[in-house]
Amino acid sequence: MRLGEIIAETFAALLLICILAVVFFLGGKPFWPEHQAKMTILLPPDAMTTGSVKRSTYPNLPDTVDPKLIQPRPVPSP
């Protein structure tokens, strides 16, 4: 290759790079997506809804049971 051909190929490559850069800049979109942080606003906790409530460790059952309300267990059919 002669010196003139090397210079011509270099200028052709630079021209192609410039044309591609102009096309991308006119398109207006970046090559890769822009990273955006999602922001959340934390409100102060409400004392009435977050107050701790002591729960009993045993179930709250009645002292007496009305026998009229009790129904017999169904018998499975054979």
C-alpha positions in Angstrom: 0.0 0.0 0.0 1.2 3.4 -0.8 1.2 6.4 1.6 -1.7 8.1 -0.3 -3.9 5.0 0.0 -3.2 4.8 3.8 -4.2 8.5 4.3 -7.3 8.0 2.1 -8.4 5.0 4.1 -7.8 6.8 7.4 -9.9 9.8 6.3 -12.7 7.5 5.0 -12.8 5.7 8.4 -12.9 9.1 10.3 -15.7 10.3 8.0 -17.7 7.1 8.7 -17.2 7.5 12.4 -18.3 11.2 12.3 -21.4 10.3 10.3 -22.4 7.5 12.7 -21.8 9.9 15.7 -24.1 12.6 14.1 -26.8 10.0 13.4 -26.7 8.8 17.1 -26.7 12.4 18.4 -29.6 13.4 16.2 -31.5 10.3 17.4 -31.3 11.6 20.9 -31.1 8.3 22.7 -28.0 7.1 24.6 -26.3 3.9 23.7 -27.1 2.3 27.1 -30.0 3.1 29.4 -29.6 5.7 32.1 -29.6 4.3 35.6 -32.2 6.1 37.8 -32.7 5.6 41.5 -36.3 5.0 42.7 -37.0 7.2 45.7 -39.5 6.4 48.4 -40.6 8.8 51.1 -40.8 7.1 54.5 -43.4 8.7 56.8 -42.9 8.6 60.6 -44.8 5.7 62.2 -48.1 6.4 63.9 -47.8 5.6 67.6 -51.4 4.4 67.8 -51.1 1.8 65.0 -47.6 0.6 65.9 -48.0 0.3 69.7 -47.3 -3.1 71.0 -50.2 -5.0 72.5 -49.6 -7.8 75.0 -51.2 -11.0 73.8 -52.2 -13.7 76.1 -50.4 -17.0 75.7 -53.6 -19.1 76.2 -56.8 -19.0 74.1 -59.7 -17.0 75.3 -62.3 -19.7 75.9 -65.6 -19.4 77.8 -65.9 -20.9 81.3 -69.0 -22.8 80.5 -70.4 -24.4 77.3 -74.2 -24.6 76.5 -74.9 -28.2 75.6 -77.8 -27.2 73.4 -75.4 -25.6 70.9 -73.2 -28.6 70.6 -73.9 -30.8 67.5 -72.8 -34.4 67.2 -69.9 -35.3 64.9 -71.0 -36.5 61.5 -70.6 -40.2 60.8 -68.6 -41.0 57.6 -70.5 -43.2 55.2 -68.9 -46.6 54.5 
